[in-house]
């Protein structure tokens, strides 16, 4: 199977990540006593399925009948279980369960600072990965109770200012967003992706005055 080299910007970001404090990713950091549960998500960058020369990122649409965050965007991931020695173990296990990702083809590049999600009370460690040996076939909604579908936007498309805007939640939350094949990518997932692209130095300036109400 062909092994693909990570793009230079991603390799450089992996070296920089240990120097970036959690406050630069989010204003919500784990409380001193820790959150309700430890968890991890996999920010998986990968060669494009049609064009391996382009870089994509794996995002899931959560099942629409879930009790929380139904229909919302997410990176593959979930709560830490016994036997998960580190966040990467949690992220890879969950990605296998949710979208059928073979963990052996993934190169773990590092862990971002652990962040806190007030709505769920979870402490979440984002794990940065490169899919160096993509398996035959596509990722899919292997666990339909949790995942409705998988989308793979290209990084070039994501950083294009024409595709970027801001959403406003009735609660007052304001944050970056994208419309990816009809999936509104916003909230924790979009904020994390926005920060990573900025820290990688590949995202040009875009119009943050384009603020749209969050549809319900």
Order of alpha helices (4+ residues) and beta strands (2+ residues): alpha-beta-beta-beta-beta-beta-alpha-beta-beta-beta-alpha-beta-beta-beta-alpha-beta
